[in-house]
């Protein structure tokens, strides 16, 4: 089943290179900081908000997987900060973590 995932975060004392690293990590997960609006127009999201449609068997599984991937991405990029993961579907869920 497909679920819409929204991730937002803050980075503590990060450089523009750190932000770029995190953006690239999120893109590799299928999460982007834009959505398609009416008539396929691109709508930019707030700077640190990313969204994507991901497949899984349950919202908790997707939330935990993305949280874990975000922790690893932050470590690879050498950054710290809070992360919020929201998974929407018939049964919505959300979870936070600070790395």
HELIX and SHEET records of a PDB file:
HELIX    1   1 UNK A   16  UNK A   28  1                                  13    
HELIX    2   2 UNK A   38  UNK A   40  5                                   3    
HELIX    3   3 UNK A   59  UNK A   77  1                                  19    
SHEET    1   A 4 UNK A  49  UNK A  55  0                                        
SHEET    2   A 4 UNK A   2  UNK A   9 -1                                        
SHEET    3   A 4 UNK A  82  UNK A  88 -1                                        
SHEET    4   A 4 UNK A  93  UNK A  98 -1                                        
SHEET    1   B 2 UNK A  34  UNK A  36  0                                        
SHEET    2   B 2 UNK A  42  UNK A  44 -1                                        
END                                                                             
